[in-house]
């Protein structure tokens, strides 16, 4: 993502915070106008001017929104030298002003020991504060600590309870997290069918990652290649990189025609399409070698007259999604 797009996304996030906080800021109209102007500079990539404005209101006016944004400047290195320690210090100040994302990022700082010694107890406190303010995915950060036993007694079941609270609220990242817990977590909680349930919730909201892992579950746990292919191709069709190889492999290994003993025309064309797409991407070496080997075999039996049209489809797909 180029820098200007990133600025615009951050500016949009800040604008949402302004919207939520507008009643509290109505008595500070001048400050609000100034920060709105600084936000516009940020969106336009005028980071030096924006930084000066946010710095003034963060330091002199103790404005929590400005403090949070100043932390982002130092975290990402927007027009200033990147400094995670300073970023954490500003996240801490903003967290006291009840900025939900600041609470979460400050908890990360404490968990990772960036600006002070690791403090898991304090990290859990600030994650919980973030969740209380509506940043529900923070509950899954607490879940991670219980899953690993970092600063708390290891308790996979308790981890599930925490993250499922966020997942039940409709958070896609939380639903994915719960899915991964059930799919790859401790043996005591591992349950591929429950994983499929939670990935299914995320898939209903068009999560490409969820599509992919539903493919993994159908292929490896349920031994259902037809449904596995459906989910892999759903993800691959929208540019999800890991799904290219899996989709191509299933088409390549599809049953042969009973009449000809050869791949069906559709499976042969789809094999070529997805193998050609997969080879363009940065794959693990073993997958890339396997992709090239399968593609060579496909090209030996595929009519040469198909190639131009299929190559054009591959190019169109790559241009649209990459």
Secondary structure, DSSP 8 states (H G I E B T S, - for coil): --HHHHHHHHHHHHHHHHHHHHHHHGGGHHHHHHHHHHHHHHHTT-HHHHHHHHHHHHHTS--HHHHHHHHHHHHHTSSS---HHHHHHHHHHHHHTT-HHHHHHHHHHHHHTSSSS--HHHHHHHHHHHHHTT-TTHHHHHHHHHHHTSSS---HHHHHHHHHHHHHTT-HHHHHHHHHHHHHS-TTT--HHHHHHHHHHHHTTT-HHHHHHHHHIIIIIS--HHHHHHHHHHHHTTT-HHHHHHHHHHHHTS---TTTSS--HHHHHHHHHHHHHHHTS---HHHHHHHHHHHHHHHHHS-GGGHHHHHHHHHHHHHHH-
